[in-house]
Amino acid sequence: MEIESRPWGMYEVLLDSPECKVKRITVAPDQRLSYQYHLKRSEVWTVIKGNLCIILDDERVFREPGETIKIPQGAKHRAWNLTDEIVQFIEVQTGESFDESDIVRIEDDYNRE
């Protein structure tokens, strides 16, 4: 299994197949991922721990454990932990490509491109 540290937390690849990629994403307290979109994939997020704030096409929504949200291909999105405990969600990617290079960042707290 592949585990990657990020400035906002970490992710662990649970499945990487030609049909989909599945990650467990952990967001540290008071951290957020970049505001971004993908050209070649869509995602479905299922929260498994904590209360996740999601910015989806400039609208703020919240999901709790067991709840899901669909991130369509091309939709601007960001995962944001507004709490003081870790938040975890499962991300299922489907589409043409699951490569990290398919991230188009609009805004990033860590000045990544």
Backbone as XML, in Angstrom:
<?xml version="1.0"?>
<chain id="A" units="angstrom">
  <residue number="1" name="MET">
    <atom name="N" x="0.831" y="-1.194" z="0.000"/>
    <atom name="CA" x="0.000" y="0.000" z="0.000"/>
    <atom name="C" x="0.871" y="1.252" z="0.000"/>
  </residue>
  <residue number="2" name="GLU">
    <atom name="N" x="0.468" y="2.203" z="-0.785"/>
    <atom name="CA" x="1.188" y="3.468" z="-0.908"/>
    <atom name="C" x="0.626" y="4.483" z="0.090"/>
  </residue>
  <residue number="3" name="ILE">
    <atom name="N" x="1.517" y="5.083" z="0.878"/>
    <atom name="CA" x="1.131" y="6.134" z="1.827"/>
    <atom name="C" x="1.919" y="7.384" z="1.483"/>
  </residue>
  <residue number="4" name="GLU">
    <atom name="N" x="1.219" y="8.498" z="1.349"/>
    <atom name="CA" x="1.848" y="9.773" z="0.991"/>
    <atom name="C" x="1.523" y="10.821" z="2.047"/>
  </residue>
  <residue number="5" name="SER">
    <atom name="N" x="2.552" y="11.474" z="2.579"/>
    <atom name="CA" x="2.345" y="12.612" z="3.478"/>
    <atom name="C" x="2.131" y="13.865" z="2.642"/>
  </residue>
  <residue number="6" name="ARG">
    <atom name="N" x="1.273" y="14.743" z="3.133"/>
    <atom name="CA" x="1.000" y="16.020" z="2.496"/>
    <atom name="C" x="0.999" y="17.103" z="3.579"/>
  </residue>
  <residue number="7" name="PRO">
    <atom name="N" x="1.126" y="18.366" z="3.212"/>
    <atom name="CA" x="1.131" y="19.425" z="4.235"/>
    <atom name="C" x="-0.161" y="19.467" z="5.063"/>
  </residue>
  <residue number="8" name="TRP">
    <atom name="N" x="-1.266" y="19.021" z="4.478"/>
    <atom name="CA" x="-2.566" y="19.045" z="5.146"/>
    <atom name="C" x="-2.895" y="17.746" z="5.881"/>
  </residue>
  <residue number="9" name="GLY">
    <atom name="N" x="-2.070" y="16.711" z="5.712"/>
    <atom name="CA" x="-2.344" y="15.412" z="6.337"/>
    <atom name="C" x="-1.682" y="14.298" z="5.557"/>
  </residue>
  <residue number="10" name="MET">
    <atom name="N" x="-2.471" y="13.300" z="5.106"/>
    <atom name="CA" x="-1.905" y="12.172" z="4.366"/>
    <atom name="C" x="-2.994" y="11.447" z="3.593"/>
  </residue>
  <residue number="11" name="TYR">
    <atom name="N" x="-2.543" y="10.609" z="2.646"/>
    <atom name="CA" x="-3.477" y="9.684" z="2.022"/>
    <atom name="C" x="-2.808" y="8.336" z="1.847"/>
  </residue>
  <residue number="12" name="GLU">
    <atom name="N" x="-3.653" y="7.321" z="1.813"/>
    <atom name="CA" x="-3.213" y="5.937" z="1.655"/>
    <atom name="C" x="-3.997" y="5.338" z="0.493"/>
  </residue>
  <residue number="13" name="VAL">
    <atom name="N" x="-3.304" y="4.795" z="-0.487"/>
    <atom name="CA" x="-3.966" y="4.152" z="-1.616"/>
    <atom name="C" x="-4.385" y="2.740" z="-1.199"/>
  </residue>
  <residue number="14" name="LEU">
    <atom name="N" x="-5.687" y="2.489" z="-1.228"/>
    <atom name="CA" x="-6.227" y="1.184" z="-0.838"/>
    <atom name="C" x="-6.399" y="0.258" z="-2.034"/>
  </residue>
  <residue number="15" name="LEU">
    <atom name="N" x="-6.644" y="0.841" z="-3.214"/>
    <atom name="CA" x="-6.836" y="0.070" z="-4.436"/>
    <atom name="C" x="-6.430" y="0.933" z="-5.615"/>
  </residue>
  <residue number="16" name="ASP">
    <atom name="N" x="-5.649" y="0.361" z="-6.524"/>
    <atom name="CA" x="-5.253" y="1.064" z="-7.740"/>
    <atom name="C" x="-5.411" y="0.081" z="-8.892"/>
  </residue>
  <residue number="17" name="SER">
    <atom name="N" x="-6.517" y="0.215" z="-9.635"/>
    <atom name="CA" x="-6.812" y="-0.707" z="-10.730"/>
    <atom name="C" x="-7.105" y="0.102" z="-11.991"/>
  </residue>
  <residue number="18" name="PRO">
    <atom name="N" x="-7.220" y="-0.550" z="-13.131"/>
    <atom name="CA" x="-7.561" y="0.185" z="-14.359"/>
    <atom name="C" x="-8.948" y="0.846" z="-14.297"/>
  </residue>
  <residue number="19" name="GLU">
    <atom name="N" x="-9.842" y="0.299" z="-13.470"/>
    <atom name="CA" x="-11.211" y="0.823" z="-13.386"/>
    <atom name="C" x="-11.379" y="1.961" z="-12.388"/>
  </residue>
  <residue number="20" name="CYS">
    <atom name="N" x="-10.582" y="1.943" z="-11.310"/>
    <atom name="CA" x="-10.755" y="2.962" z="-10.265"/>
    <atom name="C" x="-9.517" y="3.030" z="-9.370"/>
  </residue>
  <residue number="21" name="LYS">
    <atom name="N" x="-9.460" y="4.104" z="-8.604"/>
    <atom name="CA" x="-8.441" y="4.240" z="-7.553"/>
    <atom name="C" x="-9.190" y="4.616" z="-6.279"/>
  </residue>
  <residue number="22" name="VAL">
    <atom name="N" x="-8.821" y="3.979" z="-5.166"/>
    <atom name="CA" x="-9.478" y="4.223" z="-3.892"/>
    <atom name="C" x="-8.433" y="4.660" z="-2.875"/>
  </residue>
  <residue number="23" name="LYS">
    <atom name="N" x="-8.709" y="5.791" z="-2.210"/>
    <atom name="CA" x="-7.785" y="6.324" z="-1.201"/>
    <atom name="C" x="-8.516" y="6.558" z="0.115"/>
  </residue>
  <residue number="24" name="ARG">
    <atom name="N" x="-7.790" y="6.369" z="1.215"/>
    <atom name="CA" x="-8.258" y="6.848" z="2.520"/>
    <atom name="C" x="-7.486" y="8.134" z="2.782"/>
  </residue>
  <residue number="25" name="ILE">
    <atom name="N" x="-8.199" y="9.236" z="2.913"/>
    <atom name="CA" x="-7.590" y="10.549" z="3.068"/>
    <atom name="C" x="-7.819" y="11.038" z="4.494"/>
  </residue>
  <residue number="26" name="THR">
    <atom name="N" x="-6.735" y="11.469" z="5.131"/>
    <atom name="CA" x="-6.791" y="11.998" z="6.495"/>
    <atom name="C" x="-6.412" y="13.471" z="6.444"/>
  </residue>
  <residue number="27" name="VAL">
    <atom name="N" x="-7.318" y="14.323" z="6.923"/>
    <atom name="CA" x="-7.083" y="15.767" z="6.939"/>
    <atom name="C" x="-6.865" y="16.193" z="8.385"/>
  </residue>
  <residue number="28" name="ALA">
    <atom name="N" x="-5.707" y="16.797" z="8.650"/>
    <atom name="CA" x="-5.358" y="17.246" z="10.000"/>
    <atom name="C" x="-6.279" y="18.386" z="10.439"/>
  </residue>
  <residue number="29" name="PRO">
    <atom name="N" x="-6.385" y="18.608" z="11.758"/>
    <atom name="CA" x="-7.219" y="19.703" z="12.259"/>
    <atom name="C" x="-6.833" y="21.047" z="11.638"/>
  </residue>
  <residue number="30" name="ASP">
    <atom name="N" x="-7.855" y="21.829" z="11.302"/>
    <atom name="CA" x="-7.678" y="23.190" z="10.764"/>
    <atom name="C" x="-6.865" y="23.230" z="9.475"/>
  </residue>
  <residue number="31" name="GLN">
    <atom name="N" x="-6.881" y="22.160" z="8.688"/>
    <atom name="CA" x="-6.160" y="22.123" z="7.415"/>
    <atom name="C" x="-7.143" y="21.888" z="6.278"/>
  </residue>
  <residue number="32" name="ARG">
    <atom name="N" x="-6.701" y="22.226" z="5.061"/>
    <atom name="CA" x="-7.544" y="22.005" z="3.896"/>
    <atom name="C" x="-6.686" y="21.694" z="2.681"/>
  </residue>
  <residue number="33" name="LEU">
    <atom name="N" x="-7.270" y="20.914" z="1.784"/>
    <atom name="CA" x="-6.610" y="20.589" z="0.530"/>
    <atom name="C" x="-6.753" y="21.774" z="-0.422"/>
  </residue>
  <residue number="34" name="SER">
    <atom name="N" x="-6.034" y="21.752" z="-1.516"/>
    <atom name="CA" x="-6.148" y="22.843" z="-2.484"/>
    <atom name="C" x="-7.548" y="22.862" z="-3.103"/>
  </residue>
  <residue number="35" name="TYR">
    <atom name="N" x="-7.952" y="24.051" z="-3.537"/>
    <atom name="CA" x="-9.188" y="24.201" z="-4.309"/>
    <atom name="C" x="-8.804" y="23.847" z="-5.733"/>
  </residue>
  <residue number="36" name="GLN">
    <atom name="N" x="-9.416" y="22.819" z="-6.293"/>
    <atom name="CA" x="-8.914" y="22.203" z="-7.510"/>
    <atom name="C" x="-10.035" y="21.587" z="-8.329"/>
  </residue>
  <residue number="37" name="TYR">
    <atom name="N" x="-9.669" y="21.122" z="-9.517"/>
    <atom name="CA" x="-10.579" y="20.321" z="-10.329"/>
    <atom name="C" x="-9.757" y="19.326" z="-11.146"/>
  </residue>
  <residue number="38" name="HIS">
    <atom name="N" x="-10.456" y="18.366" z="-11.746"/>
    <atom name="CA" x="-9.802" y="17.319" z="-12.532"/>
    <atom name="C" x="-10.423" y="17.275" z="-13.927"/>
  </residue>
  <residue number="39" name="LEU">
    <atom name="N" x="-9.586" y="17.075" z="-14.923"/>
    <atom name="CA" x="-10.051" y="16.999" z="-16.306"/>
    <atom name="C" x="-10.407" y="15.578" z="-16.728"/>
  </residue>
  <residue number="40" name="LYS">
    <atom name="N" x="-9.852" y="14.572" z="-16.031"/>
    <atom name="CA" x="-9.979" y="13.190" z="-16.499"/>
    <atom name="C" x="-10.643" y="12.246" z="-15.507"/>
  </residue>
  <residue number="41" name="ARG">
    <atom name="N" x="-11.165" y="12.762" z="-14.405"/>
    <atom name="CA" x="-11.794" y="11.850" z="-13.449"/>
    <atom name="C" x="-12.874" y="12.548" z="-12.637"/>
  </residue>
  <residue number="42" name="SER">
    <atom name="N" x="-13.763" y="11.726" z="-12.097"/>
    <atom name="CA" x="-14.726" y="12.180" z="-11.097"/>
    <atom name="C" x="-14.433" y="11.410" z="-9.813"/>
  </residue>
  <residue number="43" name="GLU">
    <atom name="N" x="-14.998" y="11.872" z="-8.704"/>
    <atom name="CA" x="-14.735" y="11.253" z="-7.409"/>
    <atom name="C" x="-16.025" y="11.155" z="-6.605"/>
  </residue>
  <residue number="44" name="VAL">
    <atom name="N" x="-16.075" y="10.156" z="-5.732"/>
    <atom name="CA" x="-17.123" y="10.049" z="-4.720"/>
    <atom name="C" x="-16.424" y="9.951" z="-3.376"/>
  </residue>
  <residue number="45" name="TRP">
    <atom name="N" x="-16.796" y="10.827" z="-2.449"/>
    <atom name="CA" x="-16.199" y="10.836" z="-1.118"/>
    <atom name="C" x="-17.209" y="10.320" z="-0.111"/>
  </residue>
  <residue number="46" name="THR">
    <atom name="N" x="-16.756" y="9.417" z="0.777"/>
    <atom name="CA" x="-17.567" y="8.929" z="1.890"/>
    <atom name="C" x="-16.810" y="9.216" z="3.174"/>
  </residue>
  <residue number="47" name="VAL">
    <atom name="N" x="-17.405" y="10.021" z="4.038"/>
    <atom name="CA" x="-16.762" y="10.366" z="5.305"/>
    <atom name="C" x="-16.829" y="9.164" z="6.236"/>
  </residue>
  <residue number="48" name="ILE">
    <atom name="N" x="-15.686" y="8.850" z="6.882"/>
    <atom name="CA" x="-15.656" y="7.732" z="7.827"/>
    <atom name="C" x="-15.320" y="8.185" z="9.245"/>
  </residue>
  <residue number="49" name="LYS">
    <atom name="N" x="-14.796" y="9.419" z="9.397"/>
    <atom name="CA" x="-14.473" y="9.917" z="10.731"/>
    <atom name="C" x="-14.519" y="11.436" z="10.723"/>
  </residue>
  <residue number="50" name="GLY">
    <atom name="N" x="-15.229" y="12.010" z="11.690"/>
    <atom name="CA" x="-15.264" y="13.454" z="11.840"/>
    <atom name="C" x="-16.319" y="14.124" z="10.972"/>
  </residue>
  <residue number="51" name="ASN">
    <atom name="N" x="-16.252" y="15.454" z="10.937"/>
    <atom name="CA" x="-17.199" y="16.269" z="10.185"/>
    <atom name="C" x="-16.423" y="17.023" z="9.120"/>
  </residue>
  <residue number="52" name="LEU">
    <atom name="N" x="-16.672" y="16.701" z="7.855"/>
    <atom name="CA" x="-15.924" y="17.267" z="6.743"/>
    <atom name="C" x="-16.684" y="18.413" z="6.102"/>
  </residue>
  <residue number="53" name="CYS">
    <atom name="N" x="-15.986" y="19.524" z="5.934"/>
    <atom name="CA" x="-16.508" y="20.646" z="5.163"/>
    <atom name="C" x="-15.999" y="20.480" z="3.733"/>
  </residue>
  <residue number="54" name="ILE">
    <atom name="N" x="-16.889" y="20.624" z="2.772"/>
    <atom name="CA" x="-16.522" y="20.503" z="1.366"/>
    <atom name="C" x="-16.936" y="21.785" z="0.652"/>
  </residue>
  <residue number="55" name="ILE">
    <atom name="N" x="-16.026" y="22.336" z="-0.113"/>
    <atom name="CA" x="-16.376" y="23.435" z="-1.007"/>
    <atom name="C" x="-16.534" y="22.802" z="-2.383"/>
  </residue>
  <residue number="56" name="LEU">
    <atom name="N" x="-17.733" y="22.891" z="-2.942"/>
    <atom name="CA" x="-18.022" y="22.296" z="-4.245"/>
    <atom name="C" x="-18.608" y="23.386" z="-5.131"/>
  </residue>
  <residue number="57" name="ASP">
    <atom name="N" x="-17.826" y="23.787" z="-6.149"/>
    <atom name="CA" x="-18.231" y="24.878" z="-7.041"/>
    <atom name="C" x="-18.694" y="26.103" z="-6.237"/>
  </residue>
  <residue number="58" name="ASP">
    <atom name="N" x="-17.853" y="26.513" z="-5.291"/>
    <atom name="CA" x="-18.039" y="27.717" z="-4.462"/>
    <atom name="C" x="-19.151" y="27.610" z="-3.419"/>
  </residue>
  <residue number="59" name="GLU">
    <atom name="N" x="-19.755" y="26.437" z="-3.264"/>
    <atom name="CA" x="-20.786" y="26.247" z="-2.236"/>
    <atom name="C" x="-20.231" y="25.383" z="-1.109"/>
  </residue>
  <residue number="60" name="ARG">
    <atom name="N" x="-20.462" y="25.787" z="0.144"/>
    <atom name="CA" x="-19.977" y="25.055" z="1.308"/>
    <atom name="C" x="-21.045" y="24.070" z="1.784"/>
  </residue>
  <residue number="61" name="VAL">
    <atom name="N" x="-20.647" y="22.779" z="1.872"/>
    <atom name="CA" x="-21.537" y="21.743" z="2.378"/>
    <atom name="C" x="-20.777" y="20.905" z="3.409"/>
  </residue>
  <residue number="62" name="PHE">
    <atom name="N" x="-21.505" y="20.175" z="4.225"/>
    <atom name="CA" x="-20.890" y="19.364" z="5.279"/>
    <atom name="C" x="-21.370" y="17.927" z="5.165"/>
  </residue>
  <residue number="63" name="ARG">
    <atom name="N" x="-20.462" y="17.003" z="5.516"/>
    <atom name="CA" x="-20.816" y="15.583" z="5.555"/>
    <atom name="C" x="-20.245" y="14.977" z="6.834"/>
  </residue>
  <residue number="64" name="GLU">
    <atom name="N" x="-21.025" y="14.054" z="7.423"/>
    <atom name="CA" x="-20.641" y="13.337" z="8.641"/>
    <atom name="C" x="-20.393" y="11.874" z="8.284"/>
  </residue>
  <residue number="65" name="PRO">
    <atom name="N" x="-19.867" y="11.081" z="9.235"/>
    <atom name="CA" x="-19.596" y="9.673" z="8.942"/>
    <atom name="C" x="-20.798" y="8.956" z="8.324"/>
  </residue>
  <residue number="66" name="GLY">
    <atom name="N" x="-20.516" y="8.220" z="7.241"/>
    <atom name="CA" x="-21.547" y="7.487" z="6.526"/>
    <atom name="C" x="-22.177" y="8.270" z="5.392"/>
  </residue>
  <residue number="67" name="GLU">
    <atom name="N" x="-21.933" y="9.575" z="5.328"/>
    <atom name="CA" x="-22.512" y="10.395" z="4.271"/>
    <atom name="C" x="-21.521" y="10.554" z="3.118"/>
  </residue>
  <residue number="68" name="THR">
    <atom name="N" x="-22.058" y="10.732" z="1.915"/>
    <atom name="CA" x="-21.227" y="10.819" z="0.720"/>
    <atom name="C" x="-21.498" y="12.112" z="-0.039"/>
  </residue>
  <residue number="69" name="ILE">
    <atom name="N" x="-20.582" y="12.406" z="-0.956"/>
    <atom name="CA" x="-20.767" y="13.513" z="-1.889"/>
    <atom name="C" x="-20.088" y="13.128" z="-3.195"/>
  </residue>
  <residue number="70" name="LYS">
    <atom name="N" x="-20.723" y="13.462" z="-4.304"/>
    <atom name="CA" x="-20.162" y="13.183" z="-5.627"/>
    <atom name="C" x="-19.483" y="14.442" z="-6.144"/>
  </residue>
  <residue number="71" name="ILE">
    <atom name="N" x="-18.246" y="14.285" z="-6.622"/>
    <atom name="CA" x="-17.470" y="15.380" z="-7.202"/>
    <atom name="C" x="-17.386" y="15.099" z="-8.708"/>
  </residue>
  <residue number="72" name="PRO">
    <atom name="N" x="-18.229" y="15.756" z="-9.521"/>
    <atom name="CA" x="-18.201" y="15.483" z="-10.962"/>
    <atom name="C" x="-16.891" y="15.930" z="-11.613"/>
  </residue>
  <residue number="73" name="GLN">
    <atom name="N" x="-16.546" y="15.288" z="-12.701"/>
    <atom name="CA" x="-15.369" y="15.686" z="-13.479"/>
    <atom name="C" x="-15.499" y="17.160" z="-13.844"/>
  </residue>
  <residue number="74" name="GLY">
    <atom name="N" x="-14.440" y="17.936" z="-13.601"/>
    <atom name="CA" x="-14.433" y="19.358" z="-13.912"/>
    <atom name="C" x="-14.981" y="20.258" z="-12.822"/>
  </residue>
  <residue number="75" name="ALA">
    <atom name="N" x="-15.593" y="19.694" z="-11.778"/>
    <atom name="CA" x="-16.148" y="20.510" z="-10.690"/>
    <atom name="C" x="-15.026" y="20.983" z="-9.767"/>
  </residue>
  <residue number="76" name="LYS">
    <atom name="N" x="-15.060" y="22.250" z="-9.386"/>
    <atom name="CA" x="-14.089" y="22.789" z="-8.439"/>
    <atom name="C" x="-14.442" y="22.256" z="-7.049"/>
  </residue>
  <residue number="77" name="HIS">
    <atom name="N" x="-13.423" y="21.809" z="-6.312"/>
    <atom name="CA" x="-13.712" y="21.223" z="-5.008"/>
    <atom name="C" x="-12.520" y="21.346" z="-4.054"/>
  </residue>
  <residue number="78" name="ARG">
    <atom name="N" x="-12.851" y="21.242" z="-2.774"/>
    <atom name="CA" x="-11.842" y="21.293" z="-1.713"/>
    <atom name="C" x="-12.400" y="20.580" z="-0.492"/>
  </residue>
  <residue number="79" name="ALA">
    <atom name="N" x="-11.553" y="19.773" z="0.163"/>
    <atom name="CA" x="-11.885" y="19.174" z="1.458"/>
    <atom name="C" x="-11.256" y="20.058" z="2.532"/>
  </residue>
  <residue number="80" name="TRP">
    <atom name="N" x="-12.016" y="20.331" z="3.591"/>
    <atom name="CA" x="-11.578" y="21.285" z="4.612"/>
    <atom name="C" x="-11.986" y="20.757" z="5.976"/>
  </residue>
  <residue number="81" name="ASN">
    <atom name="N" x="-11.018" y="20.643" z="6.867"/>
    <atom name="CA" x="-11.293" y="20.220" z="8.239"/>
    <atom name="C" x="-11.341" y="21.465" z="9.122"/>
  </residue>
  <residue number="82" name="LEU">
    <atom name="N" x="-12.531" y="21.854" z="9.508"/>
    <atom name="CA" x="-12.722" y="23.035" z="10.356"/>
    <atom name="C" x="-12.717" y="22.693" z="11.844"/>
  </residue>
  <residue number="83" name="THR">
    <atom name="N" x="-12.465" y="21.414" z="12.166"/>
    <atom name="CA" x="-12.550" y="20.968" z="13.558"/>
    <atom name="C" x="-11.154" y="20.828" z="14.172"/>
  </residue>
  <residue number="84" name="ASP">
    <atom name="N" x="-11.121" y="20.432" z="15.444"/>
    <atom name="CA" x="-9.838" y="20.235" z="16.129"/>
    <atom name="C" x="-9.468" y="18.760" z="16.268"/>
  </residue>
  <residue number="85" name="GLU">
    <atom name="N" x="-10.134" y="17.896" z="15.473"/>
    <atom name="CA" x="-9.814" y="16.469" z="15.428"/>
    <atom name="C" x="-9.630" y="16.063" z="13.972"/>
  </residue>
  <residue number="86" name="ILE">
    <atom name="N" x="-8.934" y="14.948" z="13.726"/>
    <atom name="CA" x="-8.730" y="14.534" z="12.342"/>
    <atom name="C" x="-10.059" y="14.167" z="11.674"/>
  </residue>
  <residue number="87" name="VAL">
    <atom name="N" x="-10.094" y="14.334" z="10.376"/>
    <atom name="CA" x="-11.234" y="13.929" z="9.560"/>
    <atom name="C" x="-10.702" y="12.940" z="8.525"/>
  </residue>
  <residue number="88" name="GLN">
    <atom name="N" x="-11.446" y="11.868" z="8.310"/>
    <atom name="CA" x="-11.052" y="10.883" z="7.299"/>
    <atom name="C" x="-12.211" y="10.627" z="6.349"/>
  </residue>
  <residue number="89" name="PHE">
    <atom name="N" x="-11.861" y="10.445" z="5.071"/>
    <atom name="CA" x="-12.866" y="10.039" z="4.100"/>
    <atom name="C" x="-12.238" y="9.100" z="3.075"/>
  </residue>
  <residue number="90" name="ILE">
    <atom name="N" x="-13.097" y="8.295" z="2.473"/>
    <atom name="CA" x="-12.693" y="7.392" z="1.404"/>
    <atom name="C" x="-13.036" y="8.071" z="0.085"/>
  </residue>
  <residue number="91" name="GLU">
    <atom name="N" x="-12.049" y="8.128" z="-0.807"/>
    <atom name="CA" x="-12.229" y="8.741" z="-2.115"/>
    <atom name="C" x="-12.163" y="7.646" z="-3.167"/>
  </residue>
  <residue number="92" name="VAL">
    <atom name="N" x="-13.210" y="7.531" z="-3.976"/>
    <atom name="CA" x="-13.228" y="6.581" z="-5.087"/>
    <atom name="C" x="-13.175" y="7.388" z="-6.379"/>
  </residue>
  <residue number="93" name="GLN">
    <atom name="N" x="-12.106" y="7.194" z="-7.144"/>
    <atom name="CA" x="-11.906" y="7.904" z="-8.399"/>
    <atom name="C" x="-12.284" y="6.993" z="-9.563"/>
  </residue>
  <residue number="94" name="THR">
    <atom name="N" x="-13.035" y="7.541" z="-10.528"/>
    <atom name="CA" x="-13.342" y="6.826" z="-11.762"/>
    <atom name="C" x="-13.127" y="7.778" z="-12.935"/>
  </residue>
  <residue number="95" name="GLY">
    <atom name="N" x="-12.785" y="7.222" z="-14.077"/>
    <atom name="CA" x="-12.560" y="8.059" z="-15.249"/>
    <atom name="C" x="-11.408" y="7.553" z="-16.089"/>
  </residue>
  <residue number="96" name="GLU">
    <atom name="N" x="-10.806" y="8.462" z="-16.854"/>
    <atom name="CA" x="-9.734" y="8.115" z="-17.790"/>
    <atom name="C" x="-8.368" y="7.984" z="-17.134"/>
  </residue>
  <residue number="97" name="SER">
    <atom name="N" x="-8.108" y="8.791" z="-16.080"/>
    <atom name="CA" x="-6.771" y="8.810" z="-15.480"/>
    <atom name="C" x="-6.875" y="9.096" z="-13.992"/>
  </residue>
  <residue number="98" name="PHE">
    <atom name="N" x="-6.045" y="8.406" z="-13.206"/>
    <atom name="CA" x="-6.018" y="8.603" z="-11.755"/>
    <atom name="C" x="-4.688" y="9.189" z="-11.312"/>
  </residue>
  <residue number="99" name="ASP">
    <atom name="N" x="-3.940" y="9.711" z="-12.257"/>
    <atom name="CA" x="-2.617" y="10.255" z="-11.995"/>
    <atom name="C" x="-2.713" y="11.568" z="-11.224"/>
  </residue>
  <residue number="100" name="GLU">
    <atom name="N" x="-1.762" y="11.804" z="-10.323"/>
    <atom name="CA" x="-1.744" y="13.044" z="-9.547"/>
    <atom name="C" x="-1.548" y="14.281" z="-10.431"/>
  </residue>
  <residue number="101" name="SER">
    <atom name="N" x="-1.051" y="14.082" z="-11.656"/>
    <atom name="CA" x="-0.872" y="15.221" z="-12.563"/>
    <atom name="C" x="-2.209" y="15.760" z="-13.078"/>
  </residue>
  <residue number="102" name="ASP">
    <atom name="N" x="-3.314" y="15.052" z="-12.828"/>
    <atom name="CA" x="-4.639" y="15.517" z="-13.226"/>
    <atom name="C" x="-5.260" y="16.398" z="-12.144"/>
  </residue>
  <residue number="103" name="ILE">
    <atom name="N" x="-4.443" y="17.153" z="-11.452"/>
    <atom name="CA" x="-4.917" y="18.119" z="-10.458"/>
    <atom name="C" x="-4.633" y="19.505" z="-11.012"/>
  </residue>
  <residue number="104" name="VAL">
    <atom name="N" x="-5.694" y="20.283" z="-11.222"/>
    <atom name="CA" x="-5.549" y="21.678" z="-11.631"/>
    <atom name="C" x="-5.880" y="22.521" z="-10.411"/>
  </residue>
  <residue number="105" name="ARG">
    <atom name="N" x="-4.858" y="23.122" z="-9.807"/>
    <atom name="CA" x="-5.058" y="23.887" z="-8.575"/>
    <atom name="C" x="-5.478" y="25.322" z="-8.886"/>
  </residue>
  <residue number="106" name="ILE">
    <atom name="N" x="-6.526" y="25.764" z="-8.215"/>
    <atom name="CA" x="-7.017" y="27.132" z="-8.326"/>
    <atom name="C" x="-6.454" y="27.969" z="-7.190"/>
  </residue>
  <residue number="107" name="GLU">
    <atom name="N" x="-6.417" y="27.376" z="-5.996"/>
    <atom name="CA" x="-5.933" y="28.047" z="-4.786"/>
    <atom name="C" x="-5.291" y="27.000" z="-3.897"/>
  </residue>
  <residue number="108" name="ASP">
    <atom name="N" x="-4.148" y="27.334" z="-3.292"/>
    <atom name="CA" x="-3.444" y="26.367" z="-2.449"/>
    <atom name="C" x="-2.773" y="27.087" z="-1.297"/>
  </residue>
  <residue number="109" name="ASP">
    <atom name="N" x="-3.043" y="26.637" z="-0.075"/>
    <atom name="CA" x="-2.463" y="27.253" z="1.125"/>
    <atom name="C" x="-0.959" y="27.030" z="1.219"/>
  </residue>
  <residue number="110" name="TYR">
    <atom name="N" x="-0.436" y="26.083" z="0.458"/>
    <atom name="CA" x="0.966" y="25.695" z="0.585"/>
    <atom name="C" x="1.782" y="26.084" z="-0.653"/>
  </residue>
  <residue number="111" name="ASN">
    <atom name="N" x="1.209" y="26.928" z="-1.511"/>
    <atom name="CA" x="1.889" y="27.458" z="-2.703"/>
    <atom name="C" x="2.369" y="26.373" z="-3.666"/>
  </residue>
  <residue number="112" name="ARG">
    <atom name="N" x="1.604" y="25.279" z="-3.754"/>
    <atom name="CA" x="1.935" y="24.245" z="-4.733"/>
    <atom name="C" x="1.268" y="24.618" z="-6.068"/>
  </residue>
  <residue number="113" name="GLU">
    <atom name="N" x="1.864" y="24.140" z="-7.155"/>
    <atom name="CA" x="1.282" y="24.389" z="-8.476"/>
    <atom name="C" x="0.459" y="23.227" z="-8.945"/>
  </residue>
</chain>
